[in-house]
Amino acid sequence: MGQGEPGAGGGSGGGRELMRSATVSELEDWEQGGAVWQPVEITPKRAIVDLCSCSGEPMDRVESEDPEFIEFVRTHRAG
């Protein structure tokens, strides 16, 4: 509803797309529900994560600048 899809690059603007902020608790809840998440970008200042279905299909993209979230993503990344 009025929200652009995060797609793999076809955005027209040169600016950063706004993503919904997330928490460590949300990632843990996502996993407990049987779904998976995949890191897209991890820097010292932010982490971007794709929330995926249990089959691996990306459903949403979220981000956070919270140091606890960044460290969680860094230490719990898939692979």
Secondary structure by P-SEA (a helix, b strand, c coil): cccccccccccccccccbbbbbcaaaaaaaaaacbbbbbccccccbbbbbbccccccccbbbbbccaaaaaaaaaaccc
